[in-house]
Amino acid sequence: MTPVVLDTGVIVALLDRSERNHARCVEATESIAAPLVTCEAVIAEACYLLREIHGAADAVLDNVESGVFEIPFRLTGASRGIRLLMKRYARVPMDFADACLVQLADELGTGRILTLDSDFRIYRWRKQRAFDLLIN
């Protein structure tokens, strides 16, 4: 089954019930049977953004530990591609976590993504393929 790439904003919205996109993100993730894949940079961002919510960072890590959020991405060997992506999209600008997700999409051969970040309408995986944003 083709995995779905998972971005920071969706993780935050899932765990912060006061977040305005909470219901949309819950509905979107519940409708997906495919594995949810992400990277350590996204996990770090989510834990940081959820630091004021008691138990939220623990919940993020629990989802990693239990396999709900899979992390097949490894920076070793991918850093050159990430640097090139960040240079290519410097005008957007592209941050490190987004570059890792685009690189992950390239590696896994999927443009299906759960994100609230409109920059993924601009980014391309495998240089020219548009992402399929699963949250409207």
N, C-alpha and C positions, 0 to 999 in steps of 0.2 A: 504494500500500500504506500502510495506517495505521501511523504510527510508534509506537514504544514509548518512553516517558519513562524516563530512566535517573538513578537517585539515587546519592549519594556512597558509601553503604555497599556497594553492589554493585561499584562500581569498586575500592574498597579490597579487598574480598574476592577479586575476580578476580586482583589483582596480589600479594596477600599470601597465599602458600600455607599459612601457619600460622594464618590466620584460620579460625575454626570453621565459617563459612558458605562457604568457598571452593568446595567441590565442588558445593553447591547452586546457587551463582551461575554457575559454569562451565556446569553442565547447563542452567540456565534460559536463559542467553544463547545457547548453541549451538542451542537448540530454536527460536529466533526468527529469522525471515528478514526481518522488518521493520527499517527504519532505527532506530537507537538515538539518541535526541535528548536533549540536556541543556542546561545553561547554564554560563556562566563561573563562577558562584558554586560550583557543584558541582565543577567542575574544580579551582578554588582549594582547596576543602575536601579533595578527594582528594589533591592534591599535598602539602598540609600534613600530613595524617594518614599519608601514606606516606613522609615525609621521612627516616625512619630506615632505609628499605630501599633499598639501593644500586640506582640505575637505575629505580626505580619511577615517580618523577615524570616522567622522560624517556619512559617507556612510556605514561603517561597522555597526554602531549602528542603522542607519536607516533600514538596512536589518534585524536586530534583531527585531526592533520595528514593522516593517511591516509583520514579520513572514516568510520572505524569508529564514532566518537562524533561526531555532528553537533551543531552549535550554531546553530540557527536563531533563538534567542531574543536580543532586544536590549532592554536596560534602558530606553533612550530610548523614551518613549511608553508604557512599561509600569509606570513607577514609581508612578503613582497607584493602579493596580490592586493592586500589591504592598503598598503602604501599607494599603489597605483590607483586604486579606487578613490582614496581620499584626495589625491591630486586631480583626478578626472572630475570629481564633483566638488572641487574647492569653492566654487561660487555658490553652492547651495546653502551652506557648506555641509559636508558629510562628516558626522562624528564617528569615533572609533567603533562604537557598538553597531551602528548602521552598516559600516563597512564590513564588519564581521558577518552580519546577517546576509549581505549581498554575496560575500564570498561563500558562505554556507549554502546559499541557494545555488550558486554555481557548482559547488562540489556535489550536492545532492540531486541536482537536475530538477529543481522545482522552483516555481515562482509563486506558489500559493503562500500567502502570508496573512497572519492576523496582526494588524497594526492599526494604530490611530494616527500615525505619522504621515501627513500628506506628501512628504518628500519621497515616499516610495512610489508615487505617481511619476516622479522624475527619474529615479534610479532604474537601471536596467541590469538584469542578471544575464550572464553569458553575453555581455556587452550590448546586446540589442533587444533582448526580450523584456517586455513589460511585465511587471508584477501583477498577479491576480489578487487584488485586495478583497479579502473575505468579509470585511466589515464595511458596510456602506454608511 
